[in-house]
Amino acid sequence: MDEQPNHDVGKRSPHHRTTSKGPLTMSDSNTEIDEETMAGIRAYYEARANLPEEVLAEERYELRAAFGAGAEVVDIFTGETQIV
């Protein structure tokens, strides 16, 4: 049986991840990934704390449209709970 050549060798996966130090390799620990993830969550948390009231009102409107009036919605990153 003839073996077909693998044309995907050396191509990047659509799920290719990089870190601040370059491409993620199998030898990388989860530490850097966790640090980058936490930095992103901290930035998100800080940005949410400074949102203007009109942006928050629009967000509540969208949440009501998505989940229905009176639904309790929890932001999984900040722990903020809203009844929309």
Secondary structure, 3 states (H helix, E strand, C coil): CCCCCCCCCCCCCCCCCEECCEECCCCCCHHHHHHHHHHHHHHHHHHHHCCCHHHHHHHHHHHHHHHCCCCEEECCCCCCEEEC
